[in-house]
Amino acid sequence: MTKITTGFQNLGKPLRFHFPVSIVRSFLVAQVAGAVFLLSCGVQGPPQPPRVEVPGRIADLSVHQVGQRLEIGFTLPQQAQDGERLRKPLEVELLRAQLTPGANLPKSAPLALWISLEPNQWPRYANERRVTYPAALSEVEFKSWRGQDAVIAVRTLTRGIRRRPVKSEVSNLARLRVLDVSRPVEHLESKTTENAIALAWQPPAKTLEDLEVKFLDGYRVYRSATGKPGSFQLVGENNEPSYLDTDFEFGRAYFYEVGAVFKDGGTTAESEPSQPYQVTPHDIFPPARPTGLTGLYTSGAVELVWDANTEKDLAGYYVYRHESSEQPKRLNKALLPTPILRDTSVQPGRTYFYQVTAVDLSNNESRPCPEVEVETGN
């Protein structure tokens, strides 16, 4: 075994110790490993400051007047200005300013805080990240704003250290003229035809301020399959107080709302919608009477053929027969799916008269076609 000798001075006399090489090698490896551990784990870098989440700027703000409220729409930011995802709760601030009609918008609009929405308040008005907030104007506000131009903006904020607000930049500005729109449309009525639901109503006579209606530009018609709030979708517009809805199915319930549209100063505003009006159209319209009926006696039977009807809801045909002054009797119990019939119940030497009707899926039967006369030979 190889040994290592080391010496120390003790009272003038050297002391010598002998250690095996393997023990010394293990000691040195342990010392090096300990140093590496201290360098990697025991030394810490300088502390990092907390991340400041400045919300990104909103750039798609839109404002639309409905009655005595402003429908304010915008998409909430998902990222902060540093490009990282927002993790802190968002608050929303709506800002506003008032301008004289036609006045130029100053570079720095005198925006004032109008409405603040806490993180638990705006989600009820959101569809994913898109918010549509109905900002109602009080009676005093509406009177003072009527006929004036409103400038609306929005910004969001998070909370930093000690709950200090960290605000985004102000959004794009939306400008509109607040109009004295009419009261809701009333007296809706309908008539169902074979091809449309015909709606009609009375034009509004008074505005919200009880004045004569001005700037009326037309009407918007909304439809829903359930009648629940928020489910109505725009289906059409018309300048007259009427509308034909051709996209419908018999037997299904439909709910309608109508809003009056006003335009002035580049602004389009709308009255509050009418009360929901329900229509369930029923098919009471028979098909057209068949045409082109011909009959031929051959091989002991009468062969009948006629032109096919073109209705989409056609179910089939009934064939009627009689002799001289008798009342016509139906030959087929079940509806014929095709415009052809072979009558084998005839007798030779007789004269028969035939008619055909068309029947739809709602069991509406058409008028009979002009009858044809067929003589059977002896």
One Martini backbone bead per residue (centre of mass of N, CA, C, O) as a GRO file, in nm:
protein
  378
    1MET     BB    1   0.096   0.036   0.023
    2THR     BB    2   0.054   0.365  -0.028
    3LYS     BB    3   0.216   0.642   0.133
    4ILE     BB    4   0.171   0.944   0.322
    5THR     BB    5   0.394   1.192   0.443
    6THR     BB    6   0.374   1.402   0.731
    7GLY     BB    7   0.473   1.708   0.899
    8PHE     BB    8   0.533   1.836   1.240
    9GLN     BB    9   0.591   2.065   1.482
   10ASN     BB   10   0.700   1.938   1.816
   11LEU     BB   11   0.906   2.069   2.020
   12GLY     BB   12   1.122   2.048   1.773
   13LYS     BB   13   0.967   1.786   1.671
   14PRO     BB   14   0.886   1.581   1.437
   15LEU     BB   15   0.574   1.476   1.296
   16ARG     BB   16   0.451   1.164   1.175
   17PHE     BB   17   0.221   1.073   0.909
   18HIS     BB   18   0.022   0.800   0.773
   19PHE     BB   19  -0.157   0.785   0.453
   20PRO     BB   20  -0.362   0.672   0.245
   21VAL     BB   21  -0.438   0.751  -0.081
   22SER     BB   22  -0.751   0.699  -0.079
   23ILE     BB   23  -0.820   0.899   0.148
   24VAL     BB   24  -0.717   1.156   0.015
   25ARG     BB   25  -0.889   1.147  -0.241
   26SER     BB   26  -1.169   1.161  -0.099
   27PHE     BB   27  -1.123   1.435   0.036
   28LEU     BB   28  -1.087   1.606  -0.224
   29VAL     BB   29  -1.362   1.544  -0.358
   30ALA     BB   30  -1.539   1.661  -0.129
   31GLN     BB   31  -1.430   1.952  -0.147
   32VAL     BB   32  -1.517   2.010  -0.440
   33ALA     BB   33  -1.822   1.950  -0.413
   34GLY     BB   34  -1.876   2.167  -0.198
   35ALA     BB   35  -1.797   2.411  -0.373
   36VAL     BB   36  -2.005   2.371  -0.596
   37PHE     BB   37  -2.256   2.390  -0.416
   38LEU     BB   38  -2.206   2.680  -0.316
   39LEU     BB   39  -2.206   2.816  -0.600
   40SER     BB   40  -2.503   2.712  -0.692
   41CYS     BB   41  -2.682   2.765  -0.400
   42GLY     BB   42  -2.559   2.998  -0.214
   43VAL     BB   43  -2.584   3.195  -0.463
   44GLN     BB   44  -2.749   3.503  -0.524
   45GLY     BB   45  -2.915   3.717  -0.694
   46PRO     BB   46  -3.066   3.988  -0.764
   47PRO     BB   47  -3.349   4.135  -0.711
   48GLN     BB   48  -3.667   4.139  -0.859
   49PRO     BB   49  -3.897   4.327  -0.984
   50PRO     BB   50  -4.211   4.378  -1.013
   51ARG     BB   51  -4.459   4.341  -1.235
   52VAL     BB   52  -4.595   4.572  -1.469
   53GLU     BB   53  -4.944   4.590  -1.569
   54VAL     BB   54  -4.998   4.735  -1.871
   55PRO     BB   55  -5.249   4.778  -2.054
   56GLY     BB   56  -5.369   4.760  -2.344
   57ARG     BB   57  -5.500   4.919  -2.610
   58ILE     BB   58  -5.801   5.032  -2.719
   59ALA     BB   59  -5.932   5.024  -3.087
   60ASP     BB   60  -6.275   4.928  -3.097
   61LEU     BB   61  -6.461   5.153  -3.037
   62SER     BB   62  -6.825   5.170  -2.988
   63VAL     BB   63  -7.129   5.375  -3.053
   64HIS     BB   64  -7.489   5.337  -2.966
   65GLN     BB   65  -7.810   5.456  -2.988
   66VAL     BB   66  -8.076   5.349  -2.748
   67GLY     BB   67  -8.266   5.568  -2.677
   68GLN     BB   68  -8.148   5.644  -2.335
   69ARG     BB   69  -7.887   5.490  -2.451
   70LEU     BB   70  -7.547   5.359  -2.460
   71GLU     BB   71  -7.383   5.144  -2.676
   72ILE     BB   72  -7.082   5.001  -2.553
   73GLY     BB   73  -6.807   4.882  -2.750
   74PHE     BB   74  -6.546   4.632  -2.666
   75THR     BB   75  -6.209   4.500  -2.641
   76LEU     BB   76  -6.030   4.336  -2.430
   77PRO     BB   77  -5.730   4.298  -2.314
   78GLN     BB   78  -5.465   4.033  -2.295
   79GLN     BB   79  -5.229   4.237  -2.296
   80ALA     BB   80  -4.953   4.392  -2.227
   81GLN     BB   81  -4.708   4.617  -2.318
   82ASP     BB   82  -4.482   4.373  -2.287
   83GLY     BB   83  -4.651   4.109  -2.421
   84GLU     BB   84  -4.780   3.995  -2.185
   85ARG     BB   85  -4.996   3.842  -1.995
   86LEU     BB   86  -5.274   3.906  -1.827
   87ARG     BB   87  -5.339   3.852  -1.457
   88LYS     BB   88  -5.488   4.082  -1.363
   89PRO     BB   89  -5.744   4.251  -1.278
   90LEU     BB   90  -5.994   4.431  -1.450
   91GLU     BB   91  -6.062   4.767  -1.512
   92VAL     BB   92  -6.323   5.007  -1.605
   93GLU     BB   93  -6.326   5.319  -1.799
   94LEU     BB   94  -6.554   5.576  -1.866
   95LEU     BB   95  -6.546   5.839  -2.103
   96ARG     BB   96  -6.631   6.200  -2.136
   97ALA     BB   97  -6.765   6.445  -2.376
   98GLN     BB   98  -6.872   6.780  -2.478
   99LEU     BB   99  -7.006   6.910  -2.789
  100THR     BB  100  -7.056   7.115  -3.031
  101PRO     BB  101  -7.206   7.113  -3.308
  102GLY     BB  102  -6.934   7.088  -3.544
  103ALA     BB  103  -6.701   7.078  -3.372
  104ASN     BB  104  -6.384   7.046  -3.324
  105LEU     BB  105  -6.159   6.813  -3.231
  106PRO     BB  106  -5.947   6.808  -3.001
  107LYS     BB  107  -5.646   6.675  -2.932
  108SER     BB  108  -5.741   6.722  -2.622
  109ALA     BB  109  -5.985   6.585  -2.478
  110PRO     BB  110  -6.217   6.666  -2.213
  111LEU     BB  111  -6.202   6.407  -2.028
  112ALA     BB  112  -6.431   6.231  -1.816
  113LEU     BB  113  -6.532   6.057  -1.567
  114TRP     BB  114  -6.817   5.829  -1.560
  115ILE     BB  115  -6.752   5.504  -1.551
  116SER     BB  116  -6.707   5.232  -1.318
  117LEU     BB  117  -6.562   4.895  -1.345
  118GLU     BB  118  -6.540   4.621  -1.192
  119PRO     BB  119  -6.432   4.293  -1.220
  120ASN     BB  120  -6.748   4.202  -1.130
  121GLN     BB  121  -6.921   4.377  -1.358
  122TRP     BB  122  -6.846   4.328  -1.674
  123PRO     BB  123  -6.903   4.016  -1.740
  124ARG     BB  124  -7.222   4.043  -1.794
  125TYR     BB  125  -7.136   4.207  -2.084
  126ALA     BB  126  -6.980   3.952  -2.191
  127ASN     BB  127  -6.826   3.800  -2.494
  128GLU     BB  128  -6.577   3.710  -2.374
  129ARG     BB  129  -6.401   4.007  -2.470
  130ARG     BB  130  -6.674   4.129  -2.547
  131VAL     BB  131  -6.818   4.448  -2.477
  132THR     BB  132  -7.166   4.548  -2.386
  133TYR     BB  133  -7.256   4.862  -2.263
  134PRO     BB  134  -7.540   5.007  -2.093
  135ALA     BB  135  -7.554   5.353  -2.092
  136ALA     BB  136  -7.743   5.538  -1.893
  137LEU     BB  137  -7.943   5.818  -1.914
  138SER     BB  138  -8.050   6.058  -1.755
  139GLU     BB  139  -8.274   6.300  -1.765
  140VAL     BB  140  -8.068   6.527  -1.738
  141GLU     BB  141  -7.864   6.425  -1.945
  142PHE     BB  142  -8.049   6.408  -2.191
  143LYS     BB  143  -8.128   6.710  -2.203
  144SER     BB  144  -7.824   6.818  -2.223
  145TRP     BB  145  -7.744   6.621  -2.481
  146ARG     BB  146  -7.950   6.701  -2.666
  147GLY     BB  147  -7.800   6.781  -2.979
  148GLN     BB  148  -7.527   6.682  -2.891
  149ASP     BB  149  -7.189   6.602  -2.877
  150ALA     BB  150  -7.035   6.292  -2.813
  151VAL     BB  151  -6.747   6.175  -2.628
  152ILE     BB  152  -6.598   5.851  -2.628
  153ALA     BB  153  -6.414   5.649  -2.386
  154VAL     BB  154  -6.155   5.399  -2.297
  155ARG     BB  155  -6.017   5.225  -2.007
  156THR     BB  156  -5.771   5.037  -1.836
  157LEU     BB  157  -5.689   4.856  -1.519
  158THR     BB  158  -5.461   4.800  -1.267
  159ARG     BB  159  -5.294   4.680  -0.968
  160GLY     BB  160  -5.046   4.767  -0.762
  161ILE     BB  161  -4.880   4.892  -0.536
  162ARG     BB  162  -5.102   4.971  -0.304
  163ARG     BB  163  -5.329   4.992  -0.529
  164ARG     BB  164  -5.219   5.123  -0.769
  165PRO     BB  165  -5.292   5.255  -1.065
  166VAL     BB  166  -5.267   5.090  -1.394
  167LYS     BB  167  -5.290   5.254  -1.694
  168SER     BB  168  -5.403   5.288  -1.989
  169GLU     BB  169  -5.460   5.396  -2.275
  170VAL     BB  170  -5.656   5.570  -2.459
  171SER     BB  171  -5.882   5.522  -2.669
  172ASN     BB  172  -6.063   5.553  -2.908
  173LEU     BB  173  -6.282   5.784  -3.049
  174ALA     BB  174  -6.638   5.842  -2.999
  175ARG     BB  175  -6.879   6.003  -3.213
  176LEU     BB  176  -7.200   6.157  -3.126
  177ARG     BB  177  -7.543   6.230  -3.163
  178VAL     BB  178  -7.792   6.315  -2.952
  179LEU     BB  179  -8.115   6.189  -2.990
  180ASP     BB  180  -8.469   6.241  -3.023
  181VAL     BB  181  -8.621   5.979  -3.004
  182SER     BB  182  -8.853   5.760  -3.005
  183ARG     BB  183  -9.076   5.574  -2.912
  184PRO     BB  184  -9.189   5.283  -2.913
  185VAL     BB  185  -9.316   5.062  -3.104
  186GLU     BB  186  -9.656   4.990  -3.203
  187HIS     BB  187  -9.894   4.776  -3.311
  188LEU     BB  188  -9.849   4.487  -3.388
  189GLU     BB  189  -9.894   4.292  -3.692
  190SER     BB  190 -10.023   3.995  -3.874
  191LYS     BB  191  -9.977   3.800  -4.189
  192THR     BB  192 -10.025   3.491  -4.338
  193THR     BB  193  -9.872   3.350  -4.604
  194GLU     BB  194  -9.740   3.127  -4.822
  195ASN     BB  195  -9.443   3.315  -4.831
  196ALA     BB  196  -9.517   3.499  -4.564
  197ILE     BB  197  -9.458   3.732  -4.302
  198ALA     BB  198  -9.674   4.000  -4.237
  199LEU     BB  199  -9.571   4.308  -4.117
  200ALA     BB  200  -9.717   4.564  -3.893
  201TRP     BB  201  -9.722   4.927  -3.807
  202GLN     BB  202  -9.701   5.216  -3.625
  203PRO     BB  203  -9.598   5.514  -3.638
  204PRO     BB  204  -9.436   5.730  -3.463
  205ALA     BB  205  -9.534   6.044  -3.287
  206LYS     BB  206  -9.324   6.054  -3.041
  207THR     BB  207  -9.090   6.157  -2.834
  208LEU     BB  208  -8.921   6.154  -2.540
  209GLU     BB  209  -8.993   6.483  -2.530
  210ASP     BB  210  -9.278   6.520  -2.663
  211LEU     BB  211  -9.228   6.541  -2.971
  212GLU     BB  212  -9.196   6.567  -3.285
  213VAL     BB  213  -9.102   6.374  -3.535
  214LYS     BB  214  -8.757   6.340  -3.640
  215PHE     BB  215  -8.541   6.180  -3.859
  216LEU     BB  216  -8.688   5.954  -3.993
  217ASP     BB  217  -8.553   5.650  -4.174
  218GLY     BB  218  -8.681   5.384  -4.031
  219TYR     BB  219  -8.648   5.019  -3.991
  220ARG     BB  220  -8.595   4.749  -3.753
  221VAL     BB  221  -8.578   4.388  -3.766
  222TYR     BB  222  -8.631   4.141  -3.516
  223ARG     BB  223  -8.535   3.793  -3.431
  224SER     BB  224  -8.674   3.503  -3.250
  225ALA     BB  225  -8.711   3.168  -3.107
  226THR     BB  226  -8.771   3.262  -2.780
  227GLY     BB  227  -8.778   3.580  -2.658
  228LYS     BB  228  -8.519   3.634  -2.528
  229PRO     BB  229  -8.298   3.822  -2.400
  230GLY     BB  230  -8.044   3.858  -2.652
  231SER     BB  231  -8.181   3.680  -2.913
  232PHE     BB  232  -8.198   3.908  -3.111
  233GLN     BB  233  -8.198   3.942  -3.471
  234LEU     BB  234  -8.120   4.084  -3.756
  235VAL     BB  235  -8.337   4.067  -4.067
  236GLY     BB  236  -8.429   4.381  -4.131
  237GLU     BB  237  -8.522   4.659  -4.353
  238ASN     BB  238  -8.737   4.964  -4.363
  239ASN     BB  239  -8.911   5.255  -4.459
  240GLU     BB  240  -9.160   5.108  -4.386
  241PRO     BB  241  -9.436   4.991  -4.172
  242SER     BB  242  -9.299   4.708  -4.291
  243TYR     BB  243  -9.268   4.334  -4.331
  244LEU     BB  244  -9.113   4.055  -4.510
  245ASP     BB  245  -9.095   3.715  -4.404
  246THR     BB  246  -8.950   3.440  -4.595
  247ASP     BB  247  -8.786   3.300  -4.346
  248PHE     BB  248  -8.982   3.018  -4.291
  249GLU     BB  249  -9.192   2.799  -4.083
  250PHE     BB  250  -9.432   2.601  -4.035
  251GLY     BB  251  -9.510   2.572  -3.680
  252ARG     BB  252  -9.325   2.804  -3.589
  253ALA     BB  253  -9.195   3.016  -3.358
  254TYR     BB  254  -9.199   3.382  -3.352
  255PHE     BB  255  -9.002   3.674  -3.265
  256TYR     BB  256  -9.062   4.033  -3.254
  257GLU     BB  257  -8.877   4.340  -3.325
  258VAL     BB  258  -8.902   4.707  -3.334
  259GLY     BB  259  -8.706   4.979  -3.473
  260ALA     BB  260  -8.645   5.313  -3.487
  261VAL     BB  261  -8.479   5.521  -3.728
  262PHE     BB  262  -8.216   5.773  -3.696
  263LYS     BB  263  -8.090   6.078  -3.870
  264ASP     BB  264  -7.800   6.293  -3.772
  265GLY     BB  265  -7.496   6.421  -3.815
  266GLY     BB  266  -7.389   6.114  -3.886
  267THR     BB  267  -7.611   5.982  -3.706
  268THR     BB  268  -7.727   5.664  -3.573
  269ALA     BB  269  -8.041   5.591  -3.432
  270GLU     BB  270  -8.250   5.421  -3.176
  271SER     BB  271  -8.506   5.288  -3.055
  272GLU     BB  272  -8.672   5.123  -2.860
  273PRO     BB  273  -8.802   4.835  -2.861
  274SER     BB  274  -9.048   4.657  -2.894
  275GLN     BB  275  -9.257   4.445  -2.810
  276PRO     BB  276  -9.286   4.130  -2.821
  277TYR     BB  277  -9.387   3.936  -3.116
  278GLN     BB  278  -9.596   3.663  -3.180
  279VAL     BB  279  -9.553   3.393  -3.429
  280THR     BB  280  -9.759   3.115  -3.570
  281PRO     BB  281  -9.747   2.963  -3.854
  282HIS     BB  282 -10.003   2.832  -4.069
  283ASP     BB  283 -10.101   2.580  -4.292
  284ILE     BB  284 -10.382   2.691  -4.520
  285PHE     BB  285 -10.249   2.611  -4.808
  286PRO     BB  286 -10.321   2.493  -5.093
  287PRO     BB  287 -10.260   2.358  -5.363
  288ALA     BB  288 -10.256   2.334  -5.675
  289ARG     BB  289 -10.428   2.246  -5.930
  290PRO     BB  290 -10.426   2.017  -6.141
  291THR     BB  291 -10.289   1.927  -6.465
  292GLY     BB  292 -10.329   1.741  -6.761
  293LEU     BB  293 -10.563   1.547  -6.777
  294THR     BB  294 -10.572   1.198  -6.882
  295GLY     BB  295 -10.764   0.936  -7.063
  296LEU     BB  296 -10.740   0.563  -7.113
  297TYR     BB  297 -10.874   0.285  -7.274
  298THR     BB  298 -10.708  -0.032  -7.181
  299SER     BB  299 -10.712  -0.353  -7.113
  300GLY     BB  300 -10.962  -0.309  -6.898
  301ALA     BB  301 -10.853  -0.004  -6.844
  302VAL     BB  302 -10.779   0.310  -6.688
  303GLU     BB  303 -10.555   0.555  -6.795
  304LEU     BB  304 -10.388   0.792  -6.582
  305VAL     BB  305 -10.265   1.134  -6.645
  306TRP     BB  306 -10.048   1.404  -6.508
  307ASP     BB  307  -9.928   1.683  -6.387
  308ALA     BB  308  -9.689   1.782  -6.183
  309ASN     BB  309  -9.636   1.918  -5.895
  310THR     BB  310  -9.415   2.188  -5.728
  311GLU     BB  311  -9.443   2.159  -5.441
  312LYS     BB  312  -9.251   2.108  -5.154
  313ASP     BB  313  -9.521   1.999  -4.970
  314LEU     BB  314  -9.594   1.755  -5.125
  315ALA     BB  315  -9.779   1.440  -5.081
  316GLY     BB  316 -10.020   1.413  -5.313
  317TYR     BB  317 -10.301   1.217  -5.451
  318TYR     BB  318 -10.641   1.239  -5.563
  319VAL     BB  319 -10.904   1.024  -5.700
  320TYR     BB  320 -11.200   1.083  -5.892
  321ARG     BB  321 -11.537   0.924  -5.946
  322HIS     BB  322 -11.807   0.920  -6.199
  323GLU     BB  323 -12.155   0.891  -6.298
  324SER     BB  324 -12.302   1.123  -6.430
  325SER     BB  325 -12.495   1.233  -6.142
  326GLU     BB  326 -12.294   1.153  -5.953
  327GLN     BB  327 -12.095   1.147  -5.690
  328PRO     BB  328 -11.786   1.175  -5.619
  329LYS     BB  329 -11.534   0.919  -5.574
  330ARG     BB  330 -11.278   0.785  -5.406
  331LEU     BB  331 -11.030   0.557  -5.505
  332ASN     BB  332 -10.795   0.635  -5.305
  333LYS     BB  333 -10.675   0.601  -4.984
  334ALA     BB  334 -10.396   0.660  -5.066
  335LEU     BB  335 -10.157   0.847  -5.160
  336LEU     BB  336 -10.023   0.956  -5.452
  337PRO     BB  337  -9.687   1.008  -5.551
  338THR     BB  338  -9.786   0.991  -5.851
  339PRO     BB  339  -9.913   1.099  -6.183
  340ILE     BB  340 -10.071   0.799  -6.160
  341LEU     BB  341 -10.343   0.570  -6.287
  342ARG     BB  342 -10.505   0.242  -6.255
  343ASP     BB  343 -10.834   0.150  -6.355
  344THR     BB  344 -10.985  -0.181  -6.285
  345SER     BB  345 -11.310  -0.114  -6.200
  346VAL     BB  346 -11.421  -0.121  -6.468
  347GLN     BB  347 -11.677  -0.128  -6.721
  348PRO     BB  348 -11.818  -0.210  -6.990
  349GLY     BB  349 -12.010   0.036  -7.146
  350ARG     BB  350 -11.904   0.301  -7.005
  351THR     BB  351 -11.913   0.626  -6.827
  352TYR     BB  352 -11.640   0.828  -6.711
  353PHE     BB  353 -11.542   1.055  -6.441
  354TYR     BB  354 -11.246   1.261  -6.379
  355GLN     BB  355 -11.047   1.361  -6.084
  356VAL     BB  356 -10.789   1.582  -5.935
  357THR     BB  357 -10.593   1.614  -5.633
  358ALA     BB  358 -10.394   1.804  -5.407
  359VAL     BB  359 -10.160   1.730  -5.131
  360ASP     BB  360 -10.025   1.826  -4.838
  361LEU     BB  361  -9.855   1.799  -4.532
  362SER     BB  362 -10.119   1.960  -4.396
  363ASN     BB  363 -10.383   1.849  -4.551
  364ASN     BB  364 -10.416   2.021  -4.801
  365GLU     BB  365 -10.671   2.063  -5.047
  366SER     BB  366 -10.739   2.095  -5.356
  367ARG     BB  367 -10.879   2.163  -5.625
  368PRO     BB  368 -11.022   2.028  -5.882
  369CYS     BB  369 -10.981   1.931  -6.176
  370PRO     BB  370 -11.072   1.900  -6.474
  371GLU     BB  371 -11.271   1.687  -6.616
  372VAL     BB  372 -11.274   1.357  -6.752
  373GLU     BB  373 -11.377   1.152  -7.029
  374VAL     BB  374 -11.449   0.790  -7.025
  375GLU     BB  375 -11.481   0.521  -7.253
  376THR     BB  376 -11.595   0.191  -7.255
  377GLY     BB  377 -11.584  -0.085  -7.408
  378ASN     BB  378 -11.739  -0.399  -7.511
   0.00000   0.00000   0.00000
